């Protein structure tokens, strides 16, 4: 019992020490999120984290500056996702959350009113996004824009107050996405990129295989020429050995008989003939290629002679 009492005392002390600090930090965070620039930056950071988790940083462009091409004051979205085939999907993360923060600070009887206003602001922001018609500015693009809600609770709270929210924003060509649903969407797109990369690599492998096959054939033709020339060289060598033995050495040995040369000068010996010939290429595909090359050479010679 004494041990439990001591543990309870330590826990109470811990709560009393850190709870005020935690409340103060939470209040500072809420205060910061009420500032539009901080709120926008928080949404952008959450969106970038989602893109990282989905492994899509390579295929996403983060745009932070106003669009110079827009004459109607239209701002650039937060992210443009590149799809296989050259299409794009636009994502905007500038979602109003002030009413949601008010709801959590309000008393229980006033919380519903703030949450209702939160749902109205979400619906209104979707309508504003629709009027920007990002799909016209970022062609080719599907005719919708993704409205990113940087927290699951923002989506749940709005949907609980406005049951027709999804249908309403869909009619505005807006798709609501939370971190979890956006990760699923981006990972599906990433799968498409991987499949396209595999298809491109497969084509490149096929091209390399075709080139390698052709080059192996060319190399086999060259080796066949080398073997043919080696065979001719061996034949010429053996003929020269025969001439040396039957014509040259017969005459040279008479110098010994005539005492013009002595045994101390050594006996003249004929070199040994070469009995091993180059191995002929026997692979059918290489033999056929060699025959085709030989025929092409003969045709070229006949055309040149003509």
C-alpha positions as CSV (number, residue, x, y, z in Angstrom):
1,X,0.0,0.0,0.0
2,X,2.8,2.3,0.8
3,X,4.3,1.7,-2.7
4,X,0.9,2.6,-4.4
5,X,0.6,5.7,-2.2
6,X,4.1,6.9,-3.2
7,X,3.3,6.3,-6.9
8,X,0.0,8.2,-6.7
9,X,1.9,11.1,-5.0
10,X,4.5,11.1,-7.8
11,X,1.8,11.1,-10.5
12,X,-0.1,13.9,-8.8
13,X,3.1,16.0,-8.6
14,X,3.9,15.3,-12.3
15,X,0.4,16.4,-13.3
16,X,0.6,19.6,-11.2
17,X,4.0,20.4,-12.6
18,X,3.4,19.8,-16.3
19,X,-0.3,20.3,-16.8
20,X,-0.1,24.2,-16.6
21,X,2.8,24.1,-19.1
22,X,0.9,21.8,-21.4
23,X,-2.1,24.0,-21.3
24,X,0.0,27.1,-22.0
25,X,1.7,25.5,-25.0
26,X,-1.7,24.3,-26.3
27,X,-3.1,27.8,-25.9
28,X,-0.1,29.2,-27.8
29,X,-0.6,26.7,-30.6
30,X,-4.3,27.6,-30.9
31,X,-3.4,31.3,-30.9
32,X,-0.8,30.7,-33.7
33,X,-3.2,28.7,-35.8
34,X,-5.7,31.5,-35.8
35,X,-3.2,33.6,-37.8
36,X,-3.9,32.9,-41.6
37,X,-0.2,32.7,-42.5
38,X,0.6,30.3,-39.7
39,X,-2.5,28.2,-40.5
40,X,-1.6,28.1,-44.2
41,X,2.0,27.1,-43.4
42,X,0.8,24.3,-41.1
43,X,-1.5,23.0,-43.8
44,X,1.3,23.0,-46.3
45,X,3.7,21.2,-43.9
46,X,1.1,18.5,-43.3
47,X,0.5,18.2,-47.0
48,X,4.2,17.8,-47.7
49,X,4.5,15.2,-45.0
50,X,1.7,13.2,-46.6
51,X,3.5,13.4,-50.0
52,X,6.7,12.1,-48.3
53,X,4.9,9.2,-46.7
54,X,3.3,8.3,-50.0
55,X,6.7,8.3,-51.7
56,X,5.6,10.9,-54.3
57,X,8.0,13.8,-53.7
58,X,9.7,13.1,-57.1
59,X,6.4,13.6,-58.9
60,X,4.9,16.6,-57.0
61,X,5.6,20.3,-57.6
62,X,5.2,22.5,-54.5
63,X,4.1,26.0,-55.7
64,X,4.2,28.8,-53.2
65,X,4.2,32.0,-55.3
66,X,1.2,33.7,-56.9
67,X,0.6,32.7,-60.5
68,X,2.0,35.4,-62.9
69,X,-0.1,34.0,-65.7
70,X,-3.4,34.5,-63.9
71,X,-5.1,37.9,-64.6
72,X,-8.0,37.4,-62.2
73,X,-5.9,37.2,-59.1
74,X,-6.1,33.4,-58.9
75,X,-3.4,32.0,-56.6
76,X,-1.4,28.9,-57.3
77,X,-2.4,25.8,-55.5
78,X,-0.1,24.2,-52.9
79,X,0.8,21.1,-54.9
80,X,0.5,19.9,-58.4
81,X,0.8,16.1,-58.7
82,X,2.1,14.8,-62.0
83,X,0.4,11.7,-63.3
84,X,1.8,9.1,-65.8
85,X,1.0,10.2,-69.3
86,X,1.5,13.9,-68.6
87,X,-1.8,14.8,-66.7
88,X,-1.8,16.6,-63.4
89,X,-3.9,16.8,-60.2
90,X,-4.2,20.0,-58.3
91,X,-4.2,20.0,-54.4
92,X,-5.1,23.0,-52.2
93,X,-4.5,23.0,-48.4
94,X,-5.8,26.4,-47.4
95,X,-8.7,25.2,-45.2
96,X,-10.4,27.4,-42.6
97,X,-10.1,26.0,-39.1
98,X,-10.9,29.0,-37.0
99,X,-14.5,27.9,-36.2
100,X,-13.2,24.4,-35.3
101,X,-10.8,26.0,-32.8
102,X,-13.6,28.1,-31.4
103,X,-15.7,25.0,-30.9
104,X,-13.1,23.4,-28.7
105,X,-12.6,26.5,-26.6
106,X,-16.4,27.2,-26.2
107,X,-18.7,25.9,-23.6
108,X,-20.7,22.7,-24.3
109,X,-23.9,24.6,-25.1
110,X,-22.1,26.8,-27.7
111,X,-19.9,24.2,-29.3
112,X,-22.5,23.0,-31.8
113,X,-23.0,26.5,-33.2
114,X,-19.2,26.8,-33.9
115,X,-19.1,23.3,-35.4
116,X,-22.0,24.2,-37.7
117,X,-20.1,27.3,-38.8
118,X,-17.0,25.1,-39.4
119,X,-19.0,23.0,-41.8
120,X,-20.3,26.1,-43.6
121,X,-16.8,27.4,-44.0
122,X,-15.6,24.1,-45.4
123,X,-18.5,24.1,-47.9
124,X,-17.8,27.8,-48.8
125,X,-14.1,27.2,-49.3
126,X,-14.9,24.3,-51.6
127,X,-17.2,26.6,-53.7
128,X,-14.4,29.2,-53.8
129,X,-11.9,26.5,-55.1
130,X,-14.4,25.5,-57.7
131,X,-14.6,29.1,-59.0
132,X,-10.8,29.2,-59.5
133,X,-11.1,26.4,-62.1
134,X,-7.6,25.1,-61.6
135,X,-8.2,22.4,-64.2
136,X,-8.2,25.1,-66.9
137,X,-4.9,26.6,-65.7
138,X,-3.1,23.3,-65.3
139,X,-3.9,21.4,-68.5
140,X,-4.1,18.5,-69.1
141,X,-5.8,17.9,-65.8
142,X,-9.0,16.1,-64.5
143,X,-11.8,18.6,-64.0
144,X,-11.6,18.6,-60.2
145,X,-9.4,19.9,-57.5
146,X,-8.4,18.1,-54.3
147,X,-9.2,20.1,-51.1
148,X,-6.8,18.8,-48.4
149,X,-8.0,18.8,-44.8
150,X,-4.8,18.6,-42.7
151,X,-6.6,16.6,-39.9
152,X,-9.1,13.8,-39.8
153,X,-11.0,15.6,-37.1
154,X,-11.7,18.6,-39.4
155,X,-13.4,16.3,-41.9
156,X,-15.3,14.3,-39.3
157,X,-16.6,17.5,-37.6
158,X,-17.8,19.1,-40.8
159,X,-19.5,15.9,-42.0
160,X,-21.3,15.4,-38.7
161,X,-22.8,18.8,-39.0
162,X,-23.5,18.7,-42.8
163,X,-24.6,15.3,-44.0
164,X,-24.8,16.6,-47.6
165,X,-21.3,18.0,-47.6
166,X,-19.7,15.3,-49.8
167,X,-22.4,15.6,-52.5
168,X,-22.3,19.4,-52.4
169,X,-18.5,19.6,-52.9
170,X,-18.5,16.9,-55.5
171,X,-21.0,18.9,-57.5
172,X,-18.5,21.8,-57.2
173,X,-15.8,19.6,-58.8
174,X,-14.0,19.4,-55.4
175,X,-12.7,16.2,-53.7
176,X,-12.2,16.3,-50.0
177,X,-9.1,14.5,-48.8
178,X,-7.8,13.8,-45.3
179,X,-4.2,12.7,-44.7
180,X,-5.2,9.0,-44.8
181,X,-7.3,9.2,-47.9
182,X,-4.8,11.4,-49.7
183,X,-2.0,8.9,-48.9
184,X,-4.1,6.2,-50.5
185,X,-4.6,8.3,-53.6
186,X,-1.0,9.3,-53.9
187,X,0.2,5.7,-53.4
188,X,-2.1,4.6,-56.2
189,X,-0.5,7.2,-58.4
190,X,2.9,6.1,-57.3
191,X,2.0,2.6,-58.4
192,X,1.1,3.9,-61.8
193,X,4.6,5.6,-62.0
194,X,6.3,2.4,-61.0
195,X,4.4,0.4,-63.7
196,X,5.3,3.0,-66.3
197,X,8.9,2.8,-65.3
198,X,8.8,-1.0,-65.5
199,X,7.2,-0.8,-69.0
200,X,9.9,1.7,-70.1
201,X,12.7,-0.5,-68.6
202,X,11.2,-3.6,-70.3
203,X,11.3,-1.9,-73.7
204,X,14.9,-0.7,-73.0
205,X,15.9,-4.3,-72.0
206,X,14.3,-5.6,-75.2
207,X,16.2,-3.1,-77.3
208,X,19.5,-3.9,-75.5
209,X,18.8,-7.6,-76.0
210,X,18.3,-7.1,-79.7
211,X,21.5,-5.0,-80.0
212,X,23.4,-7.6,-78.0
213,X,22.2,-10.4,-80.3
214,X,23.2,-8.5,-83.4
215,X,26.6,-7.7,-82.0
216,X,27.2,-11.3,-81.0
217,X,26.4,-12.3,-84.6
218,X,28.9,-9.7,-85.9
219,X,31.6,-10.9,-83.4
220,X,31.0,-14.5,-84.5
221,X,31.5,-13.4,-88.2
222,X,34.7,-11.7,-87.3
223,X,36.0,-14.8,-85.4
224,X,35.0,-17.0,-88.3
225,X,37.2,-14.7,-90.5
226,X,40.0,-15.0,-88.0
227,X,39.7,-18.8,-88.0
228,X,39.6,-18.9,-91.8
229,X,42.8,-16.8,-92.0
230,X,44.5,-18.9,-89.3
231,X,43.6,-22.0,-91.3
232,X,45.2,-20.5,-94.4
233,X,48.2,-19.4,-92.4
234,X,48.6,-23.0,-91.1
235,X,48.3,-24.4,-94.6
236,X,50.9,-21.9,-95.9
237,X,53.2,-22.7,-93.0
238,X,53.0,-26.5,-93.6
239,X,53.6,-26.0,-97.3
240,X,56.7,-23.9,-96.5
241,X,57.9,-26.7,-94.1
242,X,57.5,-29.2,-97.0
243,X,59.5,-27.0,-99.3
244,X,62.2,-26.5,-96.7
245,X,62.5,-30.3,-96.1
246,X,62.4,-31.5,-99.8
247,X,64.1,-28.6,-101.6
248,X,66.2,-26.4,-99.3
249,X,67.6,-28.8,-96.7
250,X,68.5,-31.4,-99.3
251,X,70.8,-28.9,-101.0
252,X,72.1,-27.4,-97.7
253,X,73.2,-30.8,-96.3
254,X,75.6,-31.3,-99.3
255,X,77.8,-28.7,-97.7
256,X,78.6,-31.3,-95.1
257,X,79.4,-33.9,-97.7
258,X,81.7,-31.4,-99.4
259,X,83.5,-30.7,-96.1
260,X,82.3,-27.0,-96.4
261,X,80.6,-27.5,-93.1
262,X,81.5,-29.8,-90.2
263,X,79.5,-31.7,-87.6
264,X,80.5,-29.0,-85.1
265,X,78.3,-26.5,-87.0
266,X,75.3,-28.6,-86.0
267,X,72.8,-30.6,-88.1
268,X,70.1,-28.8,-90.0
269,X,66.7,-29.8,-88.8
270,X,63.3,-29.1,-90.4
271,X,60.6,-27.5,-88.2
272,X,57.6,-29.6,-87.4
273,X,54.4,-29.0,-89.3
274,X,51.3,-27.7,-87.4
275,X,48.7,-30.5,-87.2
276,X,46.0,-28.6,-85.2
277,X,43.6,-26.4,-87.2
278,X,41.3,-23.7,-85.8
279,X,37.9,-25.0,-84.6
280,X,35.1,-24.1,-87.0
281,X,32.0,-22.3,-85.6
282,X,29.1,-24.8,-85.5
283,X,26.2,-23.0,-83.8
284,X,23.3,-23.0,-86.3
285,X,22.3,-19.3,-85.9
286,X,25.9,-18.2,-86.3
287,X,26.5,-20.4,-89.3
288,X,23.4,-19.0,-91.0
289,X,24.5,-15.5,-90.3
290,X,28.0,-16.2,-91.6
291,X,26.5,-17.7,-94.8
292,X,24.3,-14.6,-95.2
293,X,27.2,-12.3,-94.7
294,X,29.2,-14.3,-97.3
295,X,26.4,-14.1,-99.8
296,X,26.2,-10.3,-99.3
297,X,29.9,-10.0,-99.9
298,X,29.7,-12.0,-103.1
299,X,26.8,-9.9,-104.3
300,X,28.8,-6.7,-103.5
301,X,31.8,-8.1,-105.4
302,X,29.7,-9.0,-108.5
303,X,28.1,-5.6,-108.5
304,X,31.6,-3.9,-108.2
305,X,32.9,-6.1,-111.0
306,X,30.0,-5.3,-113.2
